[in-house]
């Protein structure tokens, strides 16, 4: 539908029309659904700029446009990733508070002990900030690999914080986890696959260290959302009921059953439906009770990750949303576990969550600038058509002038037929290039008029449902979707995307974004909209002045999943924190990849490259194909290029 996707931007006011209502900040808030997905962290200032409110209980804010411009004056240019450290703090405290309230509400006798899964965002500054902010809550870390375990071992020094050791394990992984106990750490080695028990027992005996063990259960219950097929009975990790029983028997035979301190399960990432959590908690709680009945007495239950993020603000079970709140999630976790334990008369365990996406998604914003626009429809006039012009052009001009709302569908069909006829005439030599160009221009004017009329229809004909998307402008952005928002390309994940300024102006264009890569998939052409994604977004006319676009909620997974398509590397990144004087400080500026950095990733060394080019230049000099001055300038440009940012500078 055309009307509900945004205001009618093309209407022409007459004397009989009511006065046009001025565009307001409220209109932009509604158009881009800022208050729905922003979780209180994002708003629009009176000046029409996005403002960031990193602490939801604090009125202080940061003007995003002002921040971007100030960074540019520092030489830190777009595209850039801005990380708001205080949002991490708010999310850690918010999740812990939800569990505290749930525990107090029903007099649960265990405590909450969160861990952060390093895989969600492994960037050192992010992990360090989470550890710092999480220290009062004893936030631990979850390692899904040997490298992540090494990170956790070095960085996590919070007394009482857990290190949950998941993933595939070899001797070195297990030995490192066991020896970490000697440093005062609390690593819990989770048995993800049955055969890992032999490795853990053998290593434990040789080192003389009794392990802290966890058992991961493979639930029959499935998740909900984009990754639902990776859960259930065929999921990659976890022990079946038969394997759990065999594991308990094996550990009992080795006098190691008391080492089982944790029961773990995980039903996937970005769970969209509360029902999926409830079903999993019901099954997992019974397994936890079953372990106690067999003689194991774990005091921890790890409910894994899956706490979703409402990327589109619709509060539905749409893949980019969730139909439950953080508080409802905490209430369900606590109540299901308590009910099962009370029925079996066993002690309430401490509750562990591995909520990484929910902690990190909101804190990062990608900002890129627009380099140019390809407008399908514009204000140019097609020129006067006379009797001397080709009949196909005259017929198309008649469609343009005579189309009404009553025959809009027929007019569209006729216009398409005439355009195809013109293409055939051109191929056969009956229409010259100038004539073909005039036909295409006239066809565009027909489409413009048809679009205006379609926006007035309450019901758009089915064959014209995608008509507007086909006429969308293409805004060329200085970024790589493969590097900075790979989930949008790979799994059609939606992120909130919108201009970060000019929001006190009415957007009069509709468009999509194309990135810098030489790939037709390098684009953002799906946008948030309640319940159903839309294929274009309302934008302002590009005047050549800086026009900045923000991609929000990209703090989870996007950086580490990014690839080097066309050798566009990591963007500049900055870490921003509110200060006590009402402003902000730049805690860290992490320069993006230079060209020589990404070339090194694919085994090119700058020095041999420079020498190779120098030799080519010398050959050109000997053949008088280049002057000395030109050769010096080319070599200088080449060396500067190797040291420069992989993205464009915007200089003309």
N, C-alpha and C positions, 0 to 999 in steps of 0.2 A: 504494500500500500504506500502511496506517495504522501498523502496528507499527514498521517500520524507520525511519519519519520522526522518531521520537523515543520517549521512554519512555511507557509506559501511565500517563497522568496521572490516570485516573478510577477506578482499581481500588480496591476496598474490602477492607481487611484483615479477615480473620476469625481465630478462634483456631487454625484449621488452617493458615492461610497462614504462610509463613516471614516472619521479621522484615523490615520494609521497610528497605532499605539507605539510609542518609542520603545526601542530595544533596551532591556534592563539586565542587570547582573542576574536577577532571578531567572530570566529567560535562558541565559547560558547555563546556569546551574541545572535547570530542568533538561535542556537539550542534551547536555553531556553527562547527565545523571551523577554529577559530582558527589552530592550528599549521599547517594545510595551506595557507591563503592568506596568512598573516601574514608569511611570509618572514623570520621572526625578529624583526620589528619590533613585534609585538603579542603580549601574553600576558594572563593574569588574575592579579591579586594575591591574597594570602591573605585580604584583606578582601572579595573578590568584585567588584573593579572592574577594568575594562580598564586595563592599564598599557602605556605606549608605551616601547619601547627603541630610540631613534633610531639608535644606533650598535650594530650587531650584535656588534662586538668589545669592547663596553663594558657592564658590568653595570648602569650607571645607568639609571633608568627614571623616567617621569612618570605619576602617577596621573591618568587622564583625567577622572574625576568631580571630583577635587579641583581640577583646572585649570578645569573648566567652572564650578564653584561660585565659585572665586576671581575669575574673569572677571565673573561675575554681580555680585559685590560691587563690582567696578570700574565697573559700569554697562554692561558688554558682554554683552548677553543673547543667548540662543538665539532663533532658529536661528543658528548660527555655524559658520564654516569655520576649522578649525585646521590650519595648515601647520607641519610639523616640518622645519625647515631641515636638521637633521643627517641626516635620511633622504635628502634630496637628495645630500648629501655622500657618504653610504654607497653610494648607487646609482651615482653617477659613478665613485667609486673601484672599486666592485665590477665594473662593466662593463670598465673599463680593465684591471683585474687579470686578468679572464678572457682578454682578448686578449693580454696579456703572457705568460700561461702557455701559451696556444696557440702563440704565436710562438716561445717558447723551446723548447717541446716538440719541434718539428719543424725548428728552425733556419731559420725564415723570415727573410729578409734585408730585409724592409720593416718599417715601423713602423705603429702604430695611431694614427689621428687622428680622434677622434669629433667630431660636430657635433650641436647641439641644435636641432630644428625649432621655431621660435618659435610656430608655429600650434598646437602641442599645449597650451600654456598661456602666453599672452602677458602675464600679469600682471607688472608691472615688477619687483616684489620677487623673484618666482620667477626671472625671467631674470637679474637681477643676482646672486642667490645661486648659480645654476648657473655663471655666468661666474667668480665668485670661487672656488667649489669646484673648478671645472674647470681653473683656471689651471695647476696643476702638470702636468696631462695635456694642456695646449694644446687644451682643448675649444673648438670654434668654434660658429658659429650657422648655421642654414639659414633663408633667407628665401624664402617662397613668394609674396610680393607686394611691391609698392613700399613700403607702410607698414612691413612687417616689415624690409625692407632699411634703412629709415631708423632703425629701432630698433637694428639690428645695427651700423650705422655709428657711432652715438652711444655705444653701450655697450661694444662689444667692443674692448678694447685689449690683449689678450693677445698678446705677440710670437709670430709663427708660426702663430696660430690662423686657420682658414679661415672665410670667409663664402661659403657655397654659395648661389648666386642662382638659384632655381627659379621656376616659375610663368609666367604671361603677362607679357609685357614690352612697354613702349612706349619711345619715345625718352628720356623723362625717367628711367625705370628704368635703361636701359643706360648713359646718360651718368653718372648718379650712381655706378653700380658702377665704371665706368672711372676716374672722377676720384678715387674712394676709394683707388686705388693711390697717389696723390700723398700720402696721409696715412699711408702705411706699412701699410695694410690689404692683405689678400690675398683679394679677391673673385674667385670663379670663376663666370663667367656660363655657365650650363648651357643649351645649345640644346635646348629641350623640343619645339619644332616647327620644321620645316625652314625656313619662310619667315623665322624670326628671324635667320638667318645674314646676310641682306642688311642688316637694320637694324643688327646688331652691326658688320659690316664698314664700313658707311657712317659710323656714329658714331665708330668707332675711327680711321678715316682723318682725319676732320674735327678730332678732338681731338689726333691725333698720339700716341695711347697704344695700344700693342699689348695686347690683352686676354688674360686667363687664361681659357681656354675649357674647357668640358666638353661632352660629347655624351651625351644621355640615350637609351638604347636601349629600344625597346618590345619586351619579350620575348614569345615565344609561351607560355612557361611561365606558369601561373596561380598565384595565391596560394591560400590555404585559410582558410576561416572566413566570417565574416559579410559581408565585402566582396569575395568572390571574383569576383563578376560584373563588377567594375570593372577587372579585370586581364586580361592576355592580349593577343591581337591587336587587340582593340577598345578597349584602354585609352585614357584621355583624353590622356595625354602620352607623349612618346617618339618616336623615329625608327625606322621600319622598317628592315630590312636594306638595301633599295633606297635609302632616304633617307640612311642612314649612308654608303653608298658615294658617293652624289652629294655629300654634305656634304664628305667627304674630298677628292674631286676639286675641288670649288669652292674650298676653303681652300688646296689645293695650287696652284691657278691664281693665287690672290691672294698667294702666298708667305706664307701664314699657318698652314700646317699645324703648325709648331712651337708654335703657341699652344695646341694641344689638349693640355691637361695632365691631364684627368680623363675617365673614362668612368663613367656613372651609370646605375643602373636602380632600379626600385622595384616591388614586387609587392603592395603594399597594406598596410593596417594590421591589427594583431592577427592575425598568421599563427598558426594553431593547430597546424599539422602540420609536423614537421621535414622531411618529404619535400618539401614545397613549397619550402622554403629550398634544399634540396639540388638540386632540379631547376633552380631559377632560377640558382643559383651555377654549375652546370655549363654552362648556356647562356651566361650573361654572361661567364664566363671565356673561352669560345671567341671571343666578340665582342671582348673586350679583346685577345686574341692577334691577331685579324683586323685590328684597327686598326694594330697594330705591323707586321703583314705588308704593309699598304698604305702605310706610311711615316710614319704618325702614331706618336708615342711618348709616350702619356700615362703619367705616373708615379704617378697616383692612380686607385684604383677605389673608387667610392662605391656601396655595396651597399644604400643607401636605408634605410628603416625596416622596420617589420613585426615586430620582436622583441616577442613577445607577453607578456602578463601573465596569471598564473593567478588569475583572479578567484574561482573557486569551489574551488580547491585540489584538483581531481580529477586533474590531470596527464594530461588526455586531449585529443583534438582537438575537444572540445565548444566551441561558439562563445565561451564565456566562460572558456576555459582554454587550455592549450597542452601538447603532449606531449613537450616538450624543455626542457632547462635552459639558462640563460644561457651556461654553459661549453660545452655541446654546440653551441650556436649559434656561438660564437666559434671552436671547433675546426673546424666545417664551413666557415666563411668562409675561414679561413686555409688549410686543407688543399686546398680546391677550387682556390683561386687559385694556390697554389704548384704543384700538380700540372700545371695548364694551362701556367703560365709555364715550368716546368722542361722540359716536353715540347717547347716552342717555343724554348727557350734564350734567353729574354728575362729582364730583371731583374725581381725581385719588386717590385710597386708598394706604396706606402703604402696602407693600408686605411682608408676613411672609412665610418662608419655614421651614420645619422640616427635613432637610437633615442630617441624622445621619450616615448612611453607608458611604456616600461620605466624611464626615469629619474624620471618625475614621479608616476605613479599612486599609489604608496604613501604619498606625503608629506602628503596632505590627507585630513582626516576631517570630514565634516559631522555636527554634533550638533544634534538638535532635541528639543523636549520634547513630551510627550503632553498634550493639552488635555482629553480625555475619551474614553470608550469606549462603544460600542454592543455590548452582549452579547446574542447570540442565545439562548444558553443560560445560565440562572442558577439560583440555589438557591431561588427563589420557588416556592411550592406552588400548584397550580391550583385549590384549593378543592374542597369536597365536592360530588360529583355525586349528585343524587337522582332519583327517578322523575318528579318534576315538571319536570325539565330537558328540553330538546329531545332527540329521539332521536339526532340526529347527534352531540351532545355525549356522550350516554351510550355510544354505539358507540365513539367515539374514546377515552373513558376505559377501555373494555374492552380496546382495543388496547394502551393504555399498561400495564395491569395484567397482561395475559396473554402479552405478547411474550416469546419465548425464543430462544436462539441457533439453535435448529433451524428456526424459522419467521420469522427476522428479515427476509428479503426480502419474504415475503408480508405481514408486518405493515407494512412500509414502503409497499407498494402500497395496502393498505387505508387507511392513514392519509392518504395523498395524496388518495385518492378521496373520503374523508369531508371533508377540508378543502375540496376543490373543490365538493362538494355544499353545504357551509355557505355558500360564497361565492355560489352560485346562489340559495340560500334568502334570503340577505340582499338580493340585488338585486331579488328578487320581493316583498320585504316580509314574508316568513315568519320572519325572524330579526332581532331588534333589534341595535343596536350593542353593547350589553353582552354579548349572547349571542355575537356574532361574536368579540369580544375573548376570551371564555372559550374558544371553539373554538381560536383561534390559540394561546392559552397551552397548552392541552392538546396541540395538535399539536407544539409546541416540546418538551414533556416526552416525547412519543413519540419525537421525533428524538433527544433526549438519551439515552434508553434504547437506541435502535437503534444509536447511535454507540458506546456502551459495549460492546455485543455485537459490533459489527463489528471493534472493536480486538482482540477475542479470536480472530477467524477467521484462519487461515493464508492463505486465498484469499478476497478480497472479490469479490462478484458484480460483473460488468462494469457493470451499470446503477447501481451504488452506488459506483463508483470515485471519483466527485467529491463524494460525500455530505458528507464532513467539510469540504471547502473551502466548501460552501454554508452551513455553520453557523459559519464563522469569525467571531470578534469583529472589529469595525472600531475600530482605534485612531486617533484623530484627531490628526495631527501638525502642529506649528507650523512648516510649511515649504511650499515649492512644488516639486513634482517637476520642473516645467517649467523652473524657474530653477536648481535645484541638482543634479538628476540627469536631464537631458533625454534622455540615451541610453537610460535605462530605459524612458521613454515612447516614444521614437521608434523604436528598433531592438531593444527588449527585452533590452538589455544587463543582465547581472546584476552586482550589487555585493554584497559582504558586508554584511549588515545585522543588527544585534543590539543588545540593551541594553548600556549601558556600565557598569552596576552591578547589584547584587542577584544576581550570578552565583554566589554561594554558596547561593542559594535555588533550589528546584526551580520552574521555570516551569509553571504549572498551566492556562494558557489558550493557545489557538491563534488567531492573528489575521492581519489585513492592515493596512496603513497607508493612510489617506486624508489628502490634504493640504488646504490651506486654499482651494484654487481651486474655483470653481463649475463644475467639469468632471468628468464621470464618469471620464475617463481620468487624473485627478489622484490617482494612487494607486501604491503599491508592493505588488504582489500576486504577484510571482514572486521566489523566494528560492533561494540557492545550495544545491545538493545534488549529491553525486557523480553525474555522468553525466546526471541528469535534474532539471530545476528542480522545486521544489515550490511549491504554491500558497498556503501559509500558513507562519507561523513561530511557534515556541513563545515565549510571553511571560509575564510575571508579571501578577498581578491588579493593576489600577490602583486605588489607594486615595485618590487625590486629591493625594497627596504628589508632588513632582517625580519624574518618570520619564523618563530620557533615553535616546534611541536614537542609535546611531552608524551612519552610512553610510560605509564605508571604501573606500579605493582610488579616490577621486574626483578625483585630482590631474591627470588627463589629459583634456583636451577639455571637461569638464563646465561649467566656469565660462564659457568664451567661447561655448559653444553655448546657454547658458541664455537664456530669453526672459522677457518681462514679462507673462505670462498673468495676468489680473486685477490687473495693476500691482503684483505682488509683485517687488521688486527684488533687487539683490545683498544677500547676507547679510553680517553682520559677519564680519570675517576677522582672524585673529591669526597672527603668525609667532613660533614658539617655538624656542628654542635651549637646549641644556644648558649650564649654567655650570660653573665650576671648583670650586664649593663643594658640588656634589651636587644643586643645584636647577636652576632654569631661569630664563631671562630672556625677556621679551616684546619682541622686536626691533621689531616693528611692530604697531600696531592700526589696521586699516583699517575705518572705520565703514561699515556697510551703507547702502544707499540710504534717504534720507528720502522721505516721500510727495511732497514738492515736487520732488525729484530725478526721480522716475519720471514725474510729471506733465509736467515740462519735456521729457522724451523724446518725449512725444506732443503737444507744442506748447501746453501750458497754463502760464500765468504766474501765480504765487501772488498777486501784487498785484491784478490784475483779478478773480481769483476771490474774494478777500477782500472787495473793494469790491462785487461782485455780491451776495454773501451779506449784507453790511451793508445794502444797499438793500432786500433782501427782508425783513430783520429790521425795518427802519424802517417798511415798509408794514404788517407784522404789528402793530407797536406802535400805529400810527395806528388800526388796526381793533380794538384791544384784544384781540388774539389771543394776546399774549405779554406778560409783565410785564417791567419794566426789569431786574430781577434775572435773570430767565430769559434775556433777550436778551444780557446781558453774559456769562452763563455759556456760552451757545451759541457766541457769537463767540470767546470764549476757547478753548473746545474745538476750534473749527474751525481756529484759528491753530495751536494745539498739534498738532492732527492733521497739518497740513501739514509741520510740522517733525519729526514723529515717525517711528519705524521703520515700514516697510510691514508688518511681521509683528506678531503679537499679543504683548502684554506679559505675559500670564499673570495680571494683576491681576484680583481679583474685587471 
